[in-house]
Amino acid sequence: MSEADFAVVLAAGRSRRMGTDKAGMPWINGKTLLEWTVEILKAAGWFPIVVVGPHNTPAPTLEGGGLKLVRNAHADEGKTTSIAKGVAAIPENARNILLASVDQPRPAELYGTLKTIANEHPALIVVPDKHGRNGHPIALKAAMRDRLLTLDEAKLGLRGLLNEFAREIHRMPCDPKWLIWDCNTPSDYWTARTWFEARTRGSLSAKW
């Protein structure tokens, strides 16, 4: 598909701190975390979607297709191997590439705004602003595809790439509460799930 905005969902990690596969954990409206992430991304216009991994969770399905699952047998060697696997499944004539992690859920508004800015702003890289720092997920022009394929853990991987192209980064303003969720431990997971469930019901309290 030419001139499309592709998403790569990184879900190949072993989830050692969590103790169970994060991608398959229950999330919102009867969906697993991976299923919810895929559906939110598609609704926001990031489509087609490439899921890297997971190693032991069934792949989600999308009505009408548009989702590809690739396995990474070398995930323990670092996130750069998963990024390379996912990006390799994206055609060279794509428009933008979103790198998202399954264990860092974000509201639909963030994904949608990120897509709009990525298409309107000339910067090679667009990231949500996290108090003046680079937040996640990250949107890159497809011109960066070859660089993503050759990321090196020894050179700090994706962080090293962002450091190298610091002048080509546009930081997108957004609600800082959208960027704090990182499901590394059971406590982190339950805190994030409670917030997203409340937000989905439209009853988010002022303290959030």
RAJO-V350735 format. One record per residue. N is the residue number from 1. SS is DSSP state (a for helix, b for strand, c for the rest). NEAR is the number of other ideal C-beta (glycine too) atoms within 12 Angstrom. Layout:
N|SS|NEAR ; N|SS|NEAR
//
This chain:
1|c|18 ; 2|c|13 ; 3|c|14 ; 4|c|26 ; 5|b|35 ; 6|b|43 ; 7|b|49 ; 8|b|49 ; 9|b|52 ; 10|b|42 ; 11|b|47 ; 12|c|40 ; 13|c|33 ; 14|c|23 ; 15|c|32 ; 16|c|13 ; 17|c|17 ; 18|c|26 ; 19|c|15 ; 20|c|23 ; 21|c|27 ; 22|a|42 ; 23|a|40 ; 24|a|27 ; 25|c|31 ; 26|b|23 ; 27|c|33 ; 28|c|27 ; 29|c|16 ; 30|c|11 ; 31|c|24 ; 32|b|30 ; 33|a|40 ; 34|a|43 ; 35|a|33 ; 36|a|35 ; 37|a|46 ; 38|a|39 ; 39|a|31 ; 40|a|39 ; 41|a|42 ; 42|a|33 ; 43|a|21 ; 44|c|29 ; 45|c|27 ; 46|c|43 ; 47|b|32 ; 48|c|32 ; 49|b|46 ; 50|b|42 ; 51|b|43 ; 52|b|41 ; 53|b|39 ; 54|c|37 ; 55|c|26 ; 56|c|19 ; 57|c|28 ; 58|c|17 ; 59|c|26 ; 60|c|32 ; 61|c|20 ; 62|c|26 ; 63|c|12 ; 64|c|10 ; 65|c|14 ; 66|c|25 ; 67|b|30 ; 68|b|28 ; 69|b|31 ; 70|b|30 ; 71|c|23 ; 72|c|32 ; 73|c|14 ; 74|c|20 ; 75|a|28 ; 76|a|18 ; 77|a|21 ; 78|c|25 ; 79|a|36 ; 80|a|33 ; 81|a|31 ; 82|a|41 ; 83|a|45 ; 84|a|34 ; 85|a|33 ; 86|a|41 ; 87|a|36 ; 88|a|26 ; 89|c|30 ; 90|c|38 ; 91|c|19 ; 92|c|20 ; 93|c|14 ; 94|c|33 ; 95|c|30 ; 96|b|38 ; 97|b|44 ; 98|b|51 ; 99|b|44 ; 100|b|42 ; 101|b|39 ; 102|c|48 ; 103|c|39 ; 104|c|34 ; 105|c|46 ; 106|c|43 ; 107|c|33 ; 108|a|25 ; 109|a|20 ; 110|a|39 ; 111|a|42 ; 112|a|26 ; 113|a|28 ; 114|a|46 ; 115|a|34 ; 116|a|21 ; 117|a|29 ; 118|a|39 ; 119|a|23 ; 120|a|16 ; 121|c|23 ; 122|c|14 ; 123|c|27 ; 124|c|28 ; 125|b|39 ; 126|b|41 ; 127|b|38 ; 128|b|38 ; 129|b|24 ; 130|b|26 ; 131|c|13 ; 132|c|12 ; 133|b|17 ; 134|b|28 ; 135|b|34 ; 136|b|35 ; 137|b|45 ; 138|b|44 ; 139|b|46 ; 140|b|43 ; 141|b|31 ; 142|a|30 ; 143|a|20 ; 144|a|35 ; 145|a|30 ; 146|a|18 ; 147|a|28 ; 148|a|40 ; 149|a|24 ; 150|c|21 ; 151|c|33 ; 152|c|22 ; 153|a|21 ; 154|a|11 ; 155|a|17 ; 156|c|16 ; 157|a|27 ; 158|a|37 ; 159|a|23 ; 160|a|21 ; 161|a|34 ; 162|a|32 ; 163|a|17 ; 164|a|20 ; 165|c|25 ; 166|a|18 ; 167|a|11 ; 168|a|22 ; 169|b|31 ; 170|b|27 ; 171|b|26 ; 172|b|33 ; 173|c|20 ; 174|c|28 ; 175|c|20 ; 176|a|17 ; 177|a|23 ; 178|a|31 ; 179|a|29 ; 180|c|25 ; 181|c|34 ; 182|c|23 ; 183|c|39 ; 184|c|21 ; 185|c|18 ; 186|a|17 ; 187|a|15 ; 188|a|23 ; 189|a|31 ; 190|a|18 ; 191|a|20 ; 192|a|36 ; 193|a|28 ; 194|a|22 ; 195|a|28 ; 196|a|32 ; 197|a|23 ; 198|a|19 ; 199|a|24 ; 200|a|21 ; 201|a|13 ; 202|c|8 ; 203|c|12 ; 204|c|17 ; 205|c|11 ; 206|c|7 ; 207|c|7 ; 208|c|20
//
